[in-house]
Amino acid sequence: MNEQRTENLNEARRKARRRRRRRLMIIRTAIVLGIVALLVIVGWFVVWKFRADAASARKETTTFFPVKEIVVEGETRYTAEELIEKSGLYVGQSLMGVNKV
């Protein structure tokens, strides 16, 4: 009787250990996949930003959030053309590549 009880207890411990290991493996896998996904997304944004900056330097049109029109409102002592020229903006430039400072 005592042997049967010990055997059942050992089997229960083995099953609990297996469940714990399986749970830890799932958690580790999820963490690794999350880190890989994050790195891929960050890498994509870095590459995209460099491409947008390069296109901006060459005054080329980019397809991601392009500037369609530049409108200057209000009365100032400068003309609209002077303000647009000083801002460095141009039609077709990506809004993601605009220096907001």
VMD Tcl script that draws the C-alpha trace (Angstrom):
set ca {
  {0.00 0.00 0.00}
  {2.80 2.35 0.92}
  {4.66 1.47 -2.29}
  {1.60 2.27 -4.41}
  {1.23 5.62 -2.70}
  {4.91 6.49 -3.23}
  {4.67 5.48 -6.88}
  {1.58 7.65 -7.40}
  {3.32 10.55 -5.70}
  {6.41 10.16 -7.89}
  {4.24 9.98 -11.03}
  {2.39 13.14 -9.99}
  {5.70 14.91 -9.42}
  {6.96 13.84 -12.85}
  {3.78 15.12 -14.51}
  {4.03 18.43 -12.64}
  {7.68 18.76 -13.66}
  {6.78 18.11 -17.32}
  {3.98 20.69 -17.21}
  {6.35 23.24 -15.65}
  {9.02 22.58 -18.30}
  {6.46 22.84 -21.10}
  {5.15 26.13 -19.70}
  {8.69 27.54 -19.40}
  {9.47 26.46 -22.97}
  {6.37 28.25 -24.26}
  {7.29 31.41 -22.33}
  {10.88 31.35 -23.61}
  {9.71 30.83 -27.18}
  {7.26 33.73 -26.90}
  {9.99 36.01 -25.51}
  {12.44 35.07 -28.26}
  {9.81 35.58 -30.99}
  {8.85 38.93 -29.48}
  {12.47 40.10 -29.43}
  {13.02 38.96 -33.02}
  {9.84 40.72 -34.15}
  {10.90 43.90 -32.35}
  {14.35 43.81 -33.95}
  {12.84 43.31 -37.41}
  {10.46 46.25 -36.93}
  {13.20 48.55 -35.59}
  {15.51 47.50 -38.43}
  {12.80 48.22 -40.99}
  {12.24 51.72 -39.55}
  {15.98 52.48 -39.49}
  {16.42 51.42 -43.12}
  {13.31 53.29 -44.14}
  {14.49 56.46 -42.36}
  {17.89 56.37 -44.09}
  {16.20 55.89 -47.45}
  {13.84 58.80 -46.77}
  {16.75 61.04 -45.75}
  {18.72 60.07 -48.87}
  {15.71 60.79 -51.08}
  {15.19 64.08 -49.29}
  {18.82 65.09 -49.90}
  {18.36 64.38 -53.62}
  {14.96 66.20 -53.61}
  {13.26 63.03 -54.85}
  {9.69 62.04 -54.28}
  {9.03 59.30 -51.77}
  {5.82 57.34 -51.65}
  {5.29 57.29 -47.88}
  {3.28 60.31 -46.66}
  {4.42 62.71 -49.38}
  {3.92 66.48 -49.04}
  {1.20 67.36 -51.54}
  {1.00 71.09 -51.06}
  {2.74 73.82 -49.04}
  {0.56 76.71 -47.91}
  {1.85 79.77 -46.04}
  {-0.80 81.61 -44.05}
  {-0.67 84.92 -42.22}
  {0.99 88.23 -42.87}
  {4.73 88.46 -42.36}
  {7.51 90.58 -43.72}
  {8.73 87.60 -45.76}
  {7.19 86.24 -48.92}
  {5.71 82.75 -49.05}
  {8.48 81.66 -51.41}
  {11.20 82.83 -49.00}
  {9.61 80.97 -46.09}
  {9.23 77.76 -48.10}
  {12.81 78.00 -49.32}
  {14.17 78.53 -45.78}
  {12.06 75.66 -44.39}
  {13.67 73.18 -46.75}
  {10.30 71.64 -47.61}
  {9.31 70.67 -51.11}
  {6.33 68.99 -52.72}
  {6.80 65.22 -52.83}
  {9.03 65.09 -49.74}
  {8.16 62.42 -47.19}
  {6.66 63.80 -43.99}
  {8.66 61.18 -42.09}
  {11.89 62.75 -43.34}
  {10.94 66.32 -42.37}
  {13.11 67.95 -39.73}
  {10.49 69.07 -37.22}
  {12.87 71.21 -35.20}
}
mol new
graphics top color blue
foreach p $ca { graphics top sphere $p radius 0.5 }
foreach p [lrange $ca 0 end-1] q [lrange $ca 1 end] { graphics top cylinder $p $q radius 0.2 }
display resetview
